[in-house]
Amino acid sequence: MLLISSLRALYTLKSETKRTYLSFVWWIVAPAIDIAVLYFVFSILLGGFSKTTNFAAVLSIGIVIFSWFSNSVNNASNAIVGQKHIAINTPIKLISLVLSVSLSDLFKQLIVVFVGLLLLKLLTTFSINYFYLLCIIFVQFFFIFSFSLITALIIPLIPDFKLVLSVIVQVMMFSSGVFFSINNIPEQFKSLIILNPLANIIELSRFVIIDNYESPLAISSSISALVITTGILFIVAILFHQLVSDKVRKVL
Protein backbone atom coordinates (compact mmCIF):
# COMPACT_ATOMS: atom_id res chain seq x y z
CA MET A 1 0.00 0.00 0.00
CA LEU A 2 2.82 2.40 0.87
CA LEU A 3 4.50 1.83 -2.50
CA ILE A 4 1.28 2.37 -4.45
CA SER A 5 0.46 5.50 -2.44
CA SER A 6 3.98 6.88 -2.96
CA LEU A 7 3.81 6.31 -6.73
CA ARG A 8 0.39 7.97 -6.89
CA ALA A 9 1.74 10.90 -4.86
CA LEU A 10 4.67 11.36 -7.24
CA TYR A 11 2.34 11.14 -10.24
CA THR A 12 0.10 13.80 -8.66
CA LEU A 13 3.08 16.11 -8.14
CA LYS A 14 4.22 15.61 -11.72
CA SER A 15 0.75 16.42 -13.04
CA GLU A 16 0.50 19.46 -10.79
CA THR A 17 3.78 20.92 -12.02
CA LYS A 18 2.59 20.63 -15.62
CA ARG A 19 -0.63 22.54 -14.94
CA THR A 20 1.07 25.79 -13.85
CA TYR A 21 3.76 28.00 -15.35
CA LEU A 22 5.62 28.41 -12.05
CA SER A 23 5.62 24.64 -11.54
CA PHE A 24 7.19 23.56 -8.23
CA VAL A 25 8.52 27.11 -7.66
CA TRP A 26 5.02 28.04 -6.46
CA TRP A 27 5.37 25.61 -3.54
CA ILE A 28 8.08 27.92 -2.21
CA VAL A 29 6.70 31.26 -3.41
CA ALA A 30 3.26 30.81 -1.78
CA PRO A 31 4.49 30.50 1.85
CA ALA A 32 7.12 33.19 1.17
CA ILE A 33 4.35 35.63 0.21
CA ASP A 34 2.38 34.76 3.35
CA ILE A 35 5.46 35.33 5.51
CA ALA A 36 6.28 38.66 3.84
CA VAL A 37 2.74 40.02 4.17
CA LEU A 38 2.29 38.96 7.80
CA TYR A 39 5.74 40.23 8.77
CA PHE A 40 4.90 43.58 7.18
CA VAL A 41 1.61 43.75 9.10
CA PHE A 42 2.85 42.64 12.53
CA SER A 43 6.34 44.09 12.55
CA ILE A 44 6.00 47.28 10.48
CA LEU A 45 2.38 48.45 10.29
CA LEU A 46 1.82 47.55 13.94
CA GLY A 47 5.28 48.76 14.87
CA GLY A 48 6.43 47.19 18.08
CA PHE A 49 3.54 44.69 18.04
CA SER A 50 5.89 41.80 18.55
CA LYS A 51 8.58 41.89 21.22
CA THR A 52 9.82 38.49 20.13
CA THR A 53 13.51 38.12 19.40
CA ASN A 54 14.14 36.78 15.87
CA PHE A 55 10.50 37.52 15.04
CA ALA A 56 11.03 36.87 11.31
CA ALA A 57 12.31 33.34 12.01
CA VAL A 58 9.61 32.68 14.63
CA LEU A 59 6.88 33.80 12.22
CA SER A 60 8.36 31.91 9.25
CA ILE A 61 8.53 28.60 11.11
CA GLY A 62 4.98 29.00 12.42
CA ILE A 63 3.55 29.78 8.98
CA VAL A 64 5.40 27.00 7.16
CA ILE A 65 4.31 24.36 9.67
CA PHE A 66 0.70 25.52 9.87
CA SER A 67 0.44 25.89 6.07
CA TRP A 68 1.49 22.26 5.72
CA PHE A 69 -1.12 21.20 8.26
CA SER A 70 -3.89 23.33 6.76
CA ASN A 71 -3.23 22.51 3.10
CA SER A 72 -2.71 18.82 3.71
CA VAL A 73 -5.82 18.43 5.88
CA ASN A 74 -7.96 20.28 3.32
CA ASN A 75 -6.56 18.24 0.43
CA ALA A 76 -6.56 14.84 2.12
CA SER A 77 -9.97 15.32 3.72
CA ASN A 78 -11.49 15.44 0.23
CA ALA A 79 -9.41 12.52 -1.06
CA ILE A 80 -12.19 9.94 -0.77
CA VAL A 81 -15.06 12.11 -2.04
CA GLY A 82 -12.90 13.58 -4.79
CA GLN A 83 -11.85 10.11 -5.98
CA LYS A 84 -15.09 8.26 -5.36
CA HIS A 85 -14.95 6.67 -8.83
CA ILE A 86 -11.78 4.88 -7.73
CA ALA A 87 -13.23 3.97 -4.34
CA ILE A 88 -16.39 2.54 -5.94
CA ASN A 89 -14.91 0.75 -8.95
CA THR A 90 -11.69 -0.67 -7.50
CA PRO A 91 -10.82 -2.73 -4.42
CA ILE A 92 -8.26 -0.14 -3.32
CA LYS A 93 -8.41 0.65 0.39
CA LEU A 94 -9.78 4.08 1.28
CA ILE A 95 -6.80 4.70 3.52
CA SER A 96 -4.57 4.51 0.45
CA LEU A 97 -6.39 7.42 -1.20
CA VAL A 98 -5.79 9.62 1.84
CA LEU A 99 -2.19 8.43 2.24
CA SER A 100 -1.25 9.33 -1.34
CA VAL A 101 -2.49 12.90 -0.87
CA SER A 102 -0.71 13.22 2.49
CA LEU A 103 2.54 11.92 0.97
CA SER A 104 2.22 14.39 -1.91
CA ASP A 105 2.03 17.29 0.57
CA LEU A 106 4.90 15.79 2.58
CA PHE A 107 7.17 15.85 -0.49
CA LYS A 108 6.27 19.51 -1.05
CA GLN A 109 7.01 20.31 2.58
CA LEU A 110 10.44 18.68 2.43
CA ILE A 111 11.35 20.89 -0.52
CA VAL A 112 10.12 24.02 1.31
CA VAL A 113 12.08 23.09 4.45
CA PHE A 114 15.27 22.39 2.49
CA VAL A 115 15.09 25.68 0.61
CA GLY A 116 14.22 27.57 3.79
CA LEU A 117 17.19 26.14 5.68
CA LEU A 118 19.42 26.87 2.70
CA LEU A 119 18.33 30.50 2.69
CA LEU A 120 18.99 30.70 6.42
CA LYS A 121 22.46 29.24 5.74
CA LEU A 122 21.84 26.44 8.21
CA LEU A 123 23.04 23.81 5.77
CA THR A 124 26.59 25.15 5.58
CA THR A 125 27.65 23.08 8.60
CA PHE A 126 26.32 19.77 9.83
CA SER A 127 24.34 19.78 13.04
CA ILE A 128 22.57 17.10 15.06
CA ASN A 129 19.60 19.48 14.98
CA TYR A 130 18.86 18.33 11.42
CA PHE A 131 18.19 14.85 12.75
CA TYR A 132 15.84 16.27 15.40
CA LEU A 133 14.08 18.34 12.73
CA LEU A 134 13.53 15.24 10.59
CA CYS A 135 12.05 13.47 13.61
CA ILE A 136 9.67 16.38 14.19
CA ILE A 137 8.64 16.33 10.51
CA PHE A 138 8.09 12.56 10.74
CA VAL A 139 5.83 12.92 13.79
CA GLN A 140 3.95 15.83 12.23
CA PHE A 141 3.30 13.78 9.10
CA PHE A 142 1.67 11.02 11.14
CA PHE A 143 -0.33 13.61 13.08
CA ILE A 144 -1.59 15.23 9.85
CA PHE A 145 -2.27 11.89 8.15
CA SER A 146 -4.21 10.53 11.14
CA PHE A 147 -6.26 13.71 11.49
CA SER A 148 -6.94 13.78 7.73
CA LEU A 149 -7.96 10.11 7.59
CA ILE A 150 -10.58 10.62 10.28
CA THR A 151 -12.02 13.71 8.60
CA ALA A 152 -11.90 12.09 5.14
CA LEU A 153 -14.01 9.20 6.44
CA ILE A 154 -16.50 11.47 8.20
CA ILE A 155 -17.18 13.83 5.26
CA PRO A 156 -18.87 11.23 2.98
CA LEU A 157 -21.12 10.24 5.90
CA ILE A 158 -21.78 13.80 7.10
CA PRO A 159 -21.13 16.30 4.25
CA ASP A 160 -21.78 19.29 6.52
CA PHE A 161 -18.69 18.30 8.54
CA LYS A 162 -16.70 20.33 5.99
CA LEU A 163 -18.02 23.47 7.69
CA VAL A 164 -17.02 22.16 11.10
CA LEU A 165 -13.57 21.26 9.77
CA SER A 166 -12.93 24.79 8.53
CA VAL A 167 -13.72 26.10 12.02
CA ILE A 168 -11.43 23.51 13.64
CA VAL A 169 -8.55 24.48 11.34
CA GLN A 170 -9.11 28.17 12.10
CA VAL A 171 -9.12 27.51 15.85
CA MET A 172 -5.93 25.48 15.47
CA MET A 173 -4.30 28.43 13.70
CA PHE A 174 -5.00 30.93 16.46
CA SER A 175 -4.22 28.51 19.28
CA SER A 176 -0.92 27.15 17.93
CA GLY A 177 1.35 30.15 18.34
CA VAL A 178 1.71 30.58 14.58
CA PHE A 179 2.12 34.37 14.79
CA PHE A 180 3.77 34.60 18.20
CA SER A 181 6.02 32.81 20.62
CA ILE A 182 4.37 31.08 23.55
CA ASN A 183 6.84 33.05 25.71
CA ASN A 184 4.81 36.19 25.01
CA ILE A 185 1.46 35.03 26.39
CA PRO A 186 0.38 35.22 30.05
CA GLU A 187 1.54 32.34 32.22
CA GLN A 188 -2.00 31.16 33.03
CA PHE A 189 -2.75 30.54 29.34
CA LYS A 190 0.44 28.69 28.41
CA SER A 191 -0.81 25.35 29.67
CA LEU A 192 -3.92 25.68 27.46
CA ILE A 193 -1.88 26.45 24.34
CA ILE A 194 0.49 23.56 25.00
CA LEU A 195 -2.47 21.14 24.95
CA ASN A 196 -2.59 21.76 21.20
CA PRO A 197 -0.24 19.21 19.51
CA LEU A 198 0.41 21.65 16.66
CA ALA A 199 1.64 24.26 19.14
CA ASN A 200 4.13 21.70 20.47
CA ILE A 201 5.34 20.93 16.95
CA ILE A 202 5.85 24.63 16.19
CA GLU A 203 7.66 25.33 19.45
CA LEU A 204 9.91 22.28 19.10
CA SER A 205 10.79 23.30 15.54
CA ARG A 206 11.69 26.81 16.69
CA PHE A 207 13.81 25.39 19.50
CA VAL A 208 15.71 23.18 17.04
CA ILE A 209 16.17 25.74 14.24
CA ILE A 210 16.65 29.10 16.02
CA ASP A 211 19.85 29.55 17.99
CA ASN A 212 19.34 30.41 21.67
CA TYR A 213 15.57 30.18 21.36
CA GLU A 214 14.02 30.08 24.82
CA SER A 215 11.03 27.79 24.85
CA PRO A 216 8.68 27.62 27.84
CA LEU A 217 8.21 23.92 27.15
CA ALA A 218 9.99 21.16 28.97
CA ILE A 219 11.49 19.76 25.78
CA SER A 220 11.73 16.10 26.78
CA SER A 221 8.21 16.12 28.24
CA SER A 222 6.86 17.92 25.19
CA ILE A 223 8.40 15.37 22.82
CA SER A 224 7.01 12.47 24.86
CA ALA A 225 3.53 14.02 24.99
CA LEU A 226 3.59 14.74 21.25
CA VAL A 227 4.65 11.20 20.32
CA ILE A 228 2.04 9.64 22.64
CA THR A 229 -0.74 11.93 21.37
CA THR A 230 0.15 11.26 17.74
CA GLY A 231 0.37 7.52 18.38
CA ILE A 232 -3.07 7.46 19.99
CA LEU A 233 -4.56 9.53 17.16
CA PHE A 234 -3.00 7.19 14.58
CA ILE A 235 -4.45 4.09 16.29
CA VAL A 236 -7.87 5.74 16.54
CA ALA A 237 -7.72 6.65 12.83
CA ILE A 238 -6.85 3.08 11.79
CA LEU A 239 -9.59 1.59 13.95
CA PHE A 240 -12.09 4.14 12.65
CA HIS A 241 -11.11 3.24 9.08
CA GLN A 242 -11.73 -0.45 9.74
CA LEU A 243 -15.05 0.35 11.38
CA VAL A 244 -16.64 2.64 8.77
CA SER A 245 -14.86 2.04 5.44
CA ASP A 246 -17.54 -0.34 4.14
CA LYS A 247 -20.28 2.09 5.10
CA VAL A 248 -18.43 4.95 3.41
CA ARG A 249 -18.25 2.99 0.14
CA LYS A 250 -22.00 2.42 0.26
CA VAL A 251 -22.84 6.12 0.56
CA LEU A 252 -20.45 7.32 -2.15
Disulfide bonds with the S-S distance in Angstrom:
none
